[in-house]
């Protein structure tokens, strides 16, 4: 699944991928993919933004408070 194959070099910083590319192993997790033209129409950029919604569950990692304050850690 691919919206486009547009890849543009950005100087010495690598490449900018303007679109999402999803392989067959993850395609069934894609819920929606939408072009957001507002950024281009407002002349903030010459590109439309792209939003991808994927049905995944984030892993919860165990964490502890290193200073023992009882407050939940931020990270």
PyMOL Python script that loads the backbone (N, CA, C, O; Angstrom):
from pymol import cmd

cmd.read_pdbstr("""\
ATOM      1  N   UNK A   1       0.849  -1.166   0.000  1.00  0.00           N
ATOM      2  CA  UNK A   1       0.000   0.000   0.000  1.00  0.00           C
ATOM      3  C   UNK A   1       0.891   1.224   0.000  1.00  0.00           C
ATOM      4  O   UNK A   1       1.809   1.325   0.814  1.00  0.00           O
ATOM      5  N   UNK A   2       0.635   2.140  -0.888  1.00  0.00           N
ATOM      6  CA  UNK A   2       1.451   3.341  -0.984  1.00  0.00           C
ATOM      7  C   UNK A   2       0.616   4.443  -1.609  1.00  0.00           C
ATOM      8  O   UNK A   2      -0.070   4.219  -2.607  1.00  0.00           O
ATOM      9  N   UNK A   3       0.670   5.638  -1.024  1.00  0.00           N
ATOM     10  CA  UNK A   3      -0.026   6.768  -1.622  1.00  0.00           C
ATOM     11  C   UNK A   3       0.761   7.329  -2.798  1.00  0.00           C
ATOM     12  O   UNK A   3       0.185   7.838  -3.759  1.00  0.00           O
ATOM     13  N   UNK A   4       2.062   7.231  -2.710  1.00  0.00           N
ATOM     14  CA  UNK A   4       2.917   7.743  -3.773  1.00  0.00           C
ATOM     15  C   UNK A   4       4.317   7.209  -3.548  1.00  0.00           C
ATOM     16  O   UNK A   4       4.613   6.651  -2.491  1.00  0.00           O
ATOM     17  N   UNK A   5       5.157   7.375  -4.513  1.00  0.00           N
ATOM     18  CA  UNK A   5       6.548   6.976  -4.340  1.00  0.00           C
ATOM     19  C   UNK A   5       7.466   8.187  -4.370  1.00  0.00           C
ATOM     20  O   UNK A   5       8.620   8.082  -4.785  1.00  0.00           O
ATOM     21  N   UNK A   6       6.962   9.336  -3.934  1.00  0.00           N
ATOM     22  CA  UNK A   6       7.717  10.577  -3.959  1.00  0.00           C
ATOM     23  C   UNK A   6       8.752  10.610  -2.840  1.00  0.00           C
ATOM     24  O   UNK A   6       8.399  10.551  -1.662  1.00  0.00           O
ATOM     25  N   UNK A   7      10.013  10.705  -3.201  1.00  0.00           N
ATOM     26  CA  UNK A   7      11.112  10.844  -2.248  1.00  0.00           C
ATOM     27  C   UNK A   7      11.981  11.974  -2.756  1.00  0.00           C
ATOM     28  O   UNK A   7      12.390  11.979  -3.917  1.00  0.00           O
ATOM     29  N   UNK A   8      12.265  12.941  -1.880  1.00  0.00           N
ATOM     30  CA  UNK A   8      13.036  14.095  -2.308  1.00  0.00           C
ATOM     31  C   UNK A   8      14.286  14.251  -1.453  1.00  0.00           C
ATOM     32  O   UNK A   8      14.188  14.225  -0.226  1.00  0.00           O
ATOM     33  N   UNK A   9      15.464  14.414  -2.065  1.00  0.00           N
ATOM     34  CA  UNK A   9      16.669  14.658  -1.273  1.00  0.00           C
ATOM     35  C   UNK A   9      16.628  16.028  -0.621  1.00  0.00           C
ATOM     36  O   UNK A   9      16.126  16.983  -1.215  1.00  0.00           O
ATOM     37  N   UNK A  10      17.153  16.135   0.600  1.00  0.00           N
ATOM     38  CA  UNK A  10      17.220  17.406   1.318  1.00  0.00           C
ATOM     39  C   UNK A  10      18.677  17.668   1.662  1.00  0.00           C
ATOM     40  O   UNK A  10      19.134  17.270   2.733  1.00  0.00           O
ATOM     41  N   UNK A  11      19.396  18.311   0.800  1.00  0.00           N
ATOM     42  CA  UNK A  11      20.791  18.643   1.066  1.00  0.00           C
ATOM     43  C   UNK A  11      21.580  17.464   1.599  1.00  0.00           C
ATOM     44  O   UNK A  11      21.541  16.368   1.040  1.00  0.00           O
ATOM     45  N   UNK A  12      22.295  17.701   2.684  1.00  0.00           N
ATOM     46  CA  UNK A  12      23.103  16.650   3.293  1.00  0.00           C
ATOM     47  C   UNK A  12      22.352  15.921   4.407  1.00  0.00           C
ATOM     48  O   UNK A  12      22.913  15.038   5.056  1.00  0.00           O
ATOM     49  N   UNK A  13      21.083  16.285   4.633  1.00  0.00           N
ATOM     50  CA  UNK A  13      20.323  15.722   5.747  1.00  0.00           C
ATOM     51  C   UNK A  13      19.539  14.469   5.384  1.00  0.00           C
ATOM     52  O   UNK A  13      18.736  14.003   6.193  1.00  0.00           O
ATOM     53  N   UNK A  14      19.739  13.921   4.221  1.00  0.00           N
ATOM     54  CA  UNK A  14      19.026  12.701   3.863  1.00  0.00           C
ATOM     55  C   UNK A  14      17.866  12.970   2.930  1.00  0.00           C
ATOM     56  O   UNK A  14      17.980  13.768   1.999  1.00  0.00           O
ATOM     57  N   UNK A  15      16.755  12.307   3.177  1.00  0.00           N
ATOM     58  CA  UNK A  15      15.603  12.378   2.288  1.00  0.00           C
ATOM     59  C   UNK A  15      14.336  12.708   3.058  1.00  0.00           C
ATOM     60  O   UNK A  15      14.205  12.387   4.239  1.00  0.00           O
ATOM     61  N   UNK A  16      13.405  13.356   2.368  1.00  0.00           N
ATOM     62  CA  UNK A  16      12.082  13.622   2.925  1.00  0.00           C
ATOM     63  C   UNK A  16      11.108  12.728   2.195  1.00  0.00           C
ATOM     64  O   UNK A  16      11.003  12.780   0.969  1.00  0.00           O
ATOM     65  N   UNK A  17      10.401  11.916   2.939  1.00  0.00           N
ATOM     66  CA  UNK A  17       9.376  11.050   2.365  1.00  0.00           C
ATOM     67  C   UNK A  17       8.042  11.764   2.522  1.00  0.00           C
ATOM     68  O   UNK A  17       7.557  11.935   3.640  1.00  0.00           O
ATOM     69  N   UNK A  18       7.454  12.175   1.423  1.00  0.00           N
ATOM     70  CA  UNK A  18       6.223  12.950   1.460  1.00  0.00           C
ATOM     71  C   UNK A  18       4.988  12.095   1.680  1.00  0.00           C
ATOM     72  O   UNK A  18       3.900  12.627   1.903  1.00  0.00           O
ATOM     73  N   UNK A  19       5.133  10.817   1.624  1.00  0.00           N
ATOM     74  CA  UNK A  19       3.976   9.933   1.698  1.00  0.00           C
ATOM     75  C   UNK A  19       4.309   8.714   2.535  1.00  0.00           C
ATOM     76  O   UNK A  19       5.479   8.434   2.800  1.00  0.00           O
ATOM     77  N   UNK A  20       3.290   7.995   2.947  1.00  0.00           N
ATOM     78  CA  UNK A  20       3.475   6.786   3.742  1.00  0.00           C
ATOM     79  C   UNK A  20       3.604   5.572   2.832  1.00  0.00           C
ATOM     80  O   UNK A  20       2.944   5.480   1.797  1.00  0.00           O
ATOM     81  N   UNK A  21       4.446   4.666   3.225  1.00  0.00           N
ATOM     82  CA  UNK A  21       4.611   3.400   2.520  1.00  0.00           C
ATOM     83  C   UNK A  21       4.400   2.297   3.547  1.00  0.00           C
ATOM     84  O   UNK A  21       5.084   2.263   4.570  1.00  0.00           O
ATOM     85  N   UNK A  22       3.468   1.405   3.286  1.00  0.00           N
ATOM     86  CA  UNK A  22       3.156   0.322   4.214  1.00  0.00           C
ATOM     87  C   UNK A  22       3.281  -0.989   3.469  1.00  0.00           C
ATOM     88  O   UNK A  22       2.678  -1.174   2.412  1.00  0.00           O
ATOM     89  N   UNK A  23       4.070  -1.902   4.027  1.00  0.00           N
ATOM     90  CA  UNK A  23       4.254  -3.205   3.403  1.00  0.00           C
ATOM     91  C   UNK A  23       3.088  -4.138   3.659  1.00  0.00           C
ATOM     92  O   UNK A  23       2.227  -3.846   4.489  1.00  0.00           O
ATOM     93  N   UNK A  24       3.052  -5.253   2.957  1.00  0.00           N
ATOM     94  CA  UNK A  24       1.957  -6.214   3.083  1.00  0.00           C
ATOM     95  C   UNK A  24       1.731  -6.716   4.505  1.00  0.00           C
ATOM     96  O   UNK A  24       0.592  -6.991   4.883  1.00  0.00           O
ATOM     97  N   UNK A  25       2.785  -6.839   5.295  1.00  0.00           N
ATOM     98  CA  UNK A  25       2.640  -7.359   6.652  1.00  0.00           C
ATOM     99  C   UNK A  25       1.881  -6.407   7.577  1.00  0.00           C
ATOM    100  O   UNK A  25       1.330  -6.845   8.587  1.00  0.00           O
ATOM    101  N   UNK A  26       1.844  -5.118   7.252  1.00  0.00           N
ATOM    102  CA  UNK A  26       1.158  -4.131   8.097  1.00  0.00           C
ATOM    103  C   UNK A  26      -0.091  -3.536   7.458  1.00  0.00           C
ATOM    104  O   UNK A  26      -0.838  -2.820   8.125  1.00  0.00           O
ATOM    105  N   UNK A  27      -0.329  -3.813   6.201  1.00  0.00           N
ATOM    106  CA  UNK A  27      -1.434  -3.178   5.475  1.00  0.00           C
ATOM    107  C   UNK A  27      -2.785  -3.396   6.149  1.00  0.00           C
ATOM    108  O   UNK A  27      -3.646  -2.517   6.101  1.00  0.00           O
ATOM    109  N   UNK A  28      -2.981  -4.543   6.767  1.00  0.00           N
ATOM    110  CA  UNK A  28      -4.278  -4.817   7.409  1.00  0.00           C
ATOM    111  C   UNK A  28      -4.504  -3.953   8.654  1.00  0.00           C
ATOM    112  O   UNK A  28      -5.626  -3.893   9.156  1.00  0.00           O
ATOM    113  N   UNK A  29      -3.469  -3.288   9.160  1.00  0.00           N
ATOM    114  CA  UNK A  29      -3.597  -2.425  10.335  1.00  0.00           C
ATOM    115  C   UNK A  29      -3.964  -0.981   9.987  1.00  0.00           C
ATOM    116  O   UNK A  29      -4.303  -0.203  10.878  1.00  0.00           O
ATOM    117  N   UNK A  30      -3.901  -0.614   8.712  1.00  0.00           N
ATOM    118  CA  UNK A  30      -4.206   0.756   8.293  1.00  0.00           C
ATOM    119  C   UNK A  30      -5.713   0.980   8.352  1.00  0.00           C
ATOM    120  O   UNK A  30      -6.484   0.253   7.726  1.00  0.00           O
ATOM    121  N   UNK A  31      -6.123   1.997   9.111  1.00  0.00           N
ATOM    122  CA  UNK A  31      -7.549   2.344   9.236  1.00  0.00           C
ATOM    123  C   UNK A  31      -7.942   3.476   8.293  1.00  0.00           C
ATOM    124  O   UNK A  31      -9.054   3.494   7.765  1.00  0.00           O
ATOM    125  N   UNK A  32      -7.035   4.412   8.083  1.00  0.00           N
ATOM    126  CA  UNK A  32      -7.325   5.495   7.143  1.00  0.00           C
ATOM    127  C   UNK A  32      -6.029   6.205   6.783  1.00  0.00           C
ATOM    128  O   UNK A  32      -5.042   6.161   7.517  1.00  0.00           O
ATOM    129  N   UNK A  33      -6.066   6.844   5.652  1.00  0.00           N
ATOM    130  CA  UNK A  33      -4.950   7.663   5.210  1.00  0.00           C
ATOM    131  C   UNK A  33      -5.564   8.843   4.470  1.00  0.00           C
ATOM    132  O   UNK A  33      -6.333   8.658   3.526  1.00  0.00           O
ATOM    133  N   UNK A  34      -5.224  10.057   4.900  1.00  0.00           N
ATOM    134  CA  UNK A  34      -5.907  11.245   4.414  1.00  0.00           C
ATOM    135  C   UNK A  34      -4.910  12.328   4.040  1.00  0.00           C
ATOM    136  O   UNK A  34      -3.950  12.576   4.770  1.00  0.00           O
ATOM    137  N   UNK A  35      -5.136  12.964   2.915  1.00  0.00           N
ATOM    138  CA  UNK A  35      -4.387  14.166   2.568  1.00  0.00           C
ATOM    139  C   UNK A  35      -5.016  15.339   3.301  1.00  0.00           C
ATOM    140  O   UNK A  35      -6.241  15.459   3.338  1.00  0.00           O
ATOM    141  N   UNK A  36      -4.194  16.208   3.887  1.00  0.00           N
ATOM    142  CA  UNK A  36      -4.655  17.414   4.572  1.00  0.00           C
ATOM    143  C   UNK A  36      -4.136  18.605   3.775  1.00  0.00           C
ATOM    144  O   UNK A  36      -2.971  18.981   3.903  1.00  0.00           O
ATOM    145  N   UNK A  37      -4.981  19.186   2.969  1.00  0.00           N
ATOM    146  CA  UNK A  37      -4.563  20.233   2.036  1.00  0.00           C
ATOM    147  C   UNK A  37      -4.423  21.609   2.685  1.00  0.00           C
ATOM    148  O   UNK A  37      -3.936  22.537   2.040  1.00  0.00           O
ATOM    149  N   UNK A  38      -4.836  21.765   3.939  1.00  0.00           N
ATOM    150  CA  UNK A  38      -4.846  23.081   4.584  1.00  0.00           C
ATOM    151  C   UNK A  38      -3.460  23.723   4.622  1.00  0.00           C
ATOM    152  O   UNK A  38      -3.344  24.933   4.428  1.00  0.00           O
ATOM    153  N   UNK A  39      -2.408  22.941   4.867  1.00  0.00           N
ATOM    154  CA  UNK A  39      -1.068  23.533   4.936  1.00  0.00           C
ATOM    155  C   UNK A  39      -0.639  24.107   3.589  1.00  0.00           C
ATOM    156  O   UNK A  39      -0.015  25.167   3.533  1.00  0.00           O
ATOM    157  N   UNK A  40      -0.965  23.421   2.524  1.00  0.00           N
ATOM    158  CA  UNK A  40      -0.630  23.897   1.182  1.00  0.00           C
ATOM    159  C   UNK A  40      -1.511  25.085   0.798  1.00  0.00           C
ATOM    160  O   UNK A  40      -1.032  26.071   0.238  1.00  0.00           O
ATOM    161  N   UNK A  41      -2.804  24.978   1.105  1.00  0.00           N
ATOM    162  CA  UNK A  41      -3.739  26.064   0.749  1.00  0.00           C
ATOM    163  C   UNK A  41      -3.432  27.350   1.511  1.00  0.00           C
ATOM    164  O   UNK A  41      -3.672  28.443   0.998  1.00  0.00           O
ATOM    165  N   UNK A  42      -2.902  27.230   2.736  1.00  0.00           N
ATOM    166  CA  UNK A  42      -2.521  28.405   3.525  1.00  0.00           C
ATOM    167  C   UNK A  42      -1.135  28.917   3.136  1.00  0.00           C
ATOM    168  O   UNK A  42      -0.630  29.874   3.722  1.00  0.00           O
ATOM    169  N   UNK A  43      -0.525  28.269   2.140  1.00  0.00           N
ATOM    170  CA  UNK A  43       0.790  28.642   1.619  1.00  0.00           C
ATOM    171  C   UNK A  43       1.890  28.542   2.691  1.00  0.00           C
ATOM    172  O   UNK A  43       2.881  29.271   2.643  1.00  0.00           O
ATOM    173  N   UNK A  44       1.698  27.623   3.661  1.00  0.00           N
ATOM    174  CA  UNK A  44       2.731  27.353   4.646  1.00  0.00           C
ATOM    175  C   UNK A  44       3.823  26.482   4.051  1.00  0.00           C
ATOM    176  O   UNK A  44       4.967  26.506   4.506  1.00  0.00           O
ATOM    177  N   UNK A  45       3.462  25.705   3.020  1.00  0.00           N
ATOM    178  CA  UNK A  45       4.370  24.819   2.320  1.00  0.00           C
ATOM    179  C   UNK A  45       3.777  24.542   0.951  1.00  0.00           C
ATOM    180  O   UNK A  45       2.615  24.859   0.698  1.00  0.00           O
ATOM    181  N   UNK A  46       4.559  23.960   0.078  1.00  0.00           N
ATOM    182  CA  UNK A  46       4.005  23.578  -1.222  1.00  0.00           C
ATOM    183  C   UNK A  46       3.573  22.115  -1.222  1.00  0.00           C
ATOM    184  O   UNK A  46       3.324  21.537  -2.280  1.00  0.00           O
ATOM    185  N   UNK A  47       3.485  21.522  -0.041  1.00  0.00           N
ATOM    186  CA  UNK A  47       3.070  20.125   0.096  1.00  0.00           C
ATOM    187  C   UNK A  47       1.809  20.021   0.946  1.00  0.00           C
ATOM    188  O   UNK A  47       1.608  20.808   1.871  1.00  0.00           O
ATOM    189  N   UNK A  48       0.979  19.065   0.635  1.00  0.00           N
ATOM    190  CA  UNK A  48      -0.140  18.727   1.506  1.00  0.00           C
ATOM    191  C   UNK A  48       0.391  17.799   2.590  1.00  0.00           C
ATOM    192  O   UNK A  48       1.255  16.963   2.326  1.00  0.00           O
ATOM    193  N   UNK A  49      -0.118  17.942   3.799  1.00  0.00           N
ATOM    194  CA  UNK A  49       0.250  17.027   4.876  1.00  0.00           C
ATOM    195  C   UNK A  49      -0.518  15.719   4.666  1.00  0.00           C
ATOM    196  O   UNK A  49      -1.526  15.682   3.959  1.00  0.00           O
ATOM    197  N   UNK A  50      -0.026  14.659   5.288  1.00  0.00           N
ATOM    198  CA  UNK A  50      -0.678  13.359   5.169  1.00  0.00           C
ATOM    199  C   UNK A  50      -0.843  12.796   6.576  1.00  0.00           C
ATOM    200  O   UNK A  50       0.081  12.838   7.388  1.00  0.00           O
ATOM    201  N   UNK A  51      -2.049  12.262   6.856  1.00  0.00           N
ATOM    202  CA  UNK A  51      -2.316  11.662   8.159  1.00  0.00           C
ATOM    203  C   UNK A  51      -2.591  10.182   7.962  1.00  0.00           C
ATOM    204  O   UNK A  51      -3.389   9.807   7.104  1.00  0.00           O
ATOM    205  N   UNK A  52      -1.934   9.336   8.752  1.00  0.00           N
ATOM    206  CA  UNK A  52      -2.115   7.893   8.684  1.00  0.00           C
ATOM    207  C   UNK A  52      -2.616   7.397  10.037  1.00  0.00           C
ATOM    208  O   UNK A  52      -1.976   7.642  11.059  1.00  0.00           O
ATOM    209  N   UNK A  53      -3.741   6.710  10.054  1.00  0.00           N
ATOM    210  CA  UNK A  53      -4.267   6.097  11.278  1.00  0.00           C
ATOM    211  C   UNK A  53      -4.016   4.601  11.193  1.00  0.00           C
ATOM    212  O   UNK A  53      -4.435   3.934  10.247  1.00  0.00           O
ATOM    213  N   UNK A  54      -3.321   4.089  12.207  1.00  0.00           N
ATOM    214  CA  UNK A  54      -2.945   2.682  12.238  1.00  0.00           C
ATOM    215  C   UNK A  54      -3.493   2.061  13.517  1.00  0.00           C
ATOM    216  O   UNK A  54      -3.406   2.667  14.586  1.00  0.00           O
ATOM    217  N   UNK A  55      -4.047   0.881  13.421  1.00  0.00           N
ATOM    218  CA  UNK A  55      -4.629   0.186  14.567  1.00  0.00           C
ATOM    219  C   UNK A  55      -3.556  -0.653  15.255  1.00  0.00           C
ATOM    220  O   UNK A  55      -3.383  -1.836  14.962  1.00  0.00           O
ATOM    221  N   UNK A  56      -2.838  -0.009  16.181  1.00  0.00           N
ATOM    222  CA  UNK A  56      -1.805  -0.711  16.936  1.00  0.00           C
ATOM    223  C   UNK A  56      -1.995  -0.400  18.419  1.00  0.00           C
ATOM    224  O   UNK A  56      -2.590   0.614  18.784  1.00  0.00           O
ATOM    225  N   UNK A  57      -1.489  -1.277  19.248  1.00  0.00           N
ATOM    226  CA  UNK A  57      -1.529  -1.054  20.686  1.00  0.00           C
ATOM    227  C   UNK A  57      -0.115  -0.737  21.150  1.00  0.00           C
ATOM    228  O   UNK A  57       0.829  -1.468  20.851  1.00  0.00           O
ATOM    229  N   UNK A  58       0.016   0.354  21.880  1.00  0.00           N
ATOM    230  CA  UNK A  58       1.328   0.745  22.391  1.00  0.00           C
ATOM    231  C   UNK A  58       1.732  -0.179  23.528  1.00  0.00           C
ATOM    232  O   UNK A  58       0.905  -0.567  24.352  1.00  0.00           O
ATOM    233  N   UNK A  59       2.984  -0.519  23.562  1.00  0.00           N
ATOM    234  CA  UNK A  59       3.508  -1.333  24.655  1.00  0.00           C
ATOM    235  C   UNK A  59       3.676  -0.464  25.890  1.00  0.00           C
ATOM    236  O   UNK A  59       4.147   0.670  25.795  1.00  0.00           O
ATOM    237  N   UNK A  60       3.299  -0.983  27.033  1.00  0.00           N
ATOM    238  CA  UNK A  60       3.504  -0.283  28.287  1.00  0.00           C
ATOM    239  C   UNK A  60       4.781  -0.814  28.914  1.00  0.00           C
ATOM    240  O   UNK A  60       4.909  -2.007  29.193  1.00  0.00           O
ATOM    241  N   UNK A  61       5.714   0.089  29.128  1.00  0.00           N
ATOM    242  CA  UNK A  61       6.992  -0.304  29.700  1.00  0.00           C
ATOM    243  C   UNK A  61       6.985  -0.038  31.200  1.00  0.00           C
ATOM    244  O   UNK A  61       6.470   0.986  31.648  1.00  0.00           O
ATOM    245  N   UNK A  62       7.548  -0.946  31.968  1.00  0.00           N
ATOM    246  CA  UNK A  62       7.599  -0.699  33.410  1.00  0.00           C
ATOM    247  C   UNK A  62       8.549   0.464  33.710  1.00  0.00           C
ATOM    248  O   UNK A  62       9.607   0.585  33.093  1.00  0.00           O
ATOM    249  N   UNK A  63       8.165   1.310  34.656  1.00  0.00           N
ATOM    250  CA  UNK A  63       9.041   2.400  35.050  1.00  0.00           C
ATOM    251  C   UNK A  63       8.857   2.656  36.541  1.00  0.00           C
ATOM    252  O   UNK A  63       7.808   2.357  37.112  1.00  0.00           O
ATOM    253  N   UNK A  64       9.870   3.199  37.144  1.00  0.00           N
ATOM    254  CA  UNK A  64       9.824   3.512  38.566  1.00  0.00           C
ATOM    255  C   UNK A  64      10.292   4.938  38.770  1.00  0.00           C
ATOM    256  O   UNK A  64      10.933   5.526  37.899  1.00  0.00           O
ATOM    257  N   UNK A  65       9.970   5.483  39.917  1.00  0.00           N
ATOM    258  CA  UNK A  65      10.370   6.834  40.272  1.00  0.00           C
ATOM    259  C   UNK A  65      11.767   6.775  40.885  1.00  0.00           C
ATOM    260  O   UNK A  65      11.914   6.273  42.000  1.00  0.00           O
ATOM    261  N   UNK A  66      12.806   7.274  40.191  1.00  0.00           N
ATOM    262  CA  UNK A  66      14.173   7.145  40.699  1.00  0.00           C
ATOM    263  C   UNK A  66      14.455   7.969  41.950  1.00  0.00           C
ATOM    264  O   UNK A  66      15.419   7.681  42.659  1.00  0.00           O
ATOM    265  N   UNK A  67      13.645   8.984  42.244  1.00  0.00           N
ATOM    266  CA  UNK A  67      13.903   9.802  43.432  1.00  0.00           C
ATOM    267  C   UNK A  67      12.977   9.449  44.586  1.00  0.00           C
ATOM    268  O   UNK A  67      13.117  10.003  45.676  1.00  0.00           O
ATOM    269  N   UNK A  68      12.036   8.539  44.369  1.00  0.00           N
ATOM    270  CA  UNK A  68      11.175   8.084  45.445  1.00  0.00           C
ATOM    271  C   UNK A  68      10.180   9.111  45.936  1.00  0.00           C
ATOM    272  O   UNK A  68       9.768   9.054  47.095  1.00  0.00           O
ATOM    273  N   UNK A  69       9.773  10.063  45.083  1.00  0.00           N
ATOM    274  CA  UNK A  69       8.848  11.110  45.527  1.00  0.00           C
ATOM    275  C   UNK A  69       7.398  10.637  45.566  1.00  0.00           C
ATOM    276  O   UNK A  69       6.540  11.323  46.121  1.00  0.00           O
ATOM    277  N   UNK A  70       7.122   9.487  44.990  1.00  0.00           N
ATOM    278  CA  UNK A  70       5.740   9.021  44.968  1.00  0.00           C
ATOM    279  C   UNK A  70       4.953   9.536  43.764  1.00  0.00           C
ATOM    280  O   UNK A  70       3.878   9.023  43.451  1.00  0.00           O
ATOM    281  N   UNK A  71       5.491  10.545  43.096  1.00  0.00           N
ATOM    282  CA  UNK A  71       4.841  11.065  41.890  1.00  0.00           C
ATOM    283  C   UNK A  71       5.121  10.134  40.718  1.00  0.00           C
ATOM    284  O   UNK A  71       6.211   9.567  40.634  1.00  0.00           O
ATOM    285  N   UNK A  72       4.166   9.964  39.815  1.00  0.00           N
ATOM    286  CA  UNK A  72       4.440   9.140  38.649  1.00  0.00           C
ATOM    287  C   UNK A  72       5.509   9.785  37.767  1.00  0.00           C
ATOM    288  O   UNK A  72       5.494  11.000  37.568  1.00  0.00           O
ATOM    289  N   UNK A  73       6.431   8.986  37.240  1.00  0.00           N
ATOM    290  CA  UNK A  73       7.475   9.554  36.375  1.00  0.00           C
ATOM    291  C   UNK A  73       6.903  10.022  35.048  1.00  0.00           C
ATOM    292  O   UNK A  73       5.912   9.482  34.557  1.00  0.00           O
ATOM    293  N   UNK A  74       7.540  11.031  34.476  1.00  0.00           N
ATOM    294  CA  UNK A  74       7.101  11.536  33.174  1.00  0.00           C
ATOM    295  C   UNK A  74       7.479  10.587  32.061  1.00  0.00           C
ATOM    296  O   UNK A  74       6.716  10.428  31.108  1.00  0.00           O
ATOM    297  N   UNK A  75       8.633   9.952  32.152  1.00  0.00           N
ATOM    298  CA  UNK A  75       9.133   9.091  31.081  1.00  0.00           C
ATOM    299  C   UNK A  75       9.537   7.754  31.635  1.00  0.00           C
ATOM    300  O   UNK A  75       9.985   6.886  30.886  1.00  0.00           O
TER     301      UNK A  75
END
""", "prot")
cmd.dss("prot")
cmd.show_as("cartoon", "prot")
cmd.util.cbc("prot")
cmd.orient("prot")
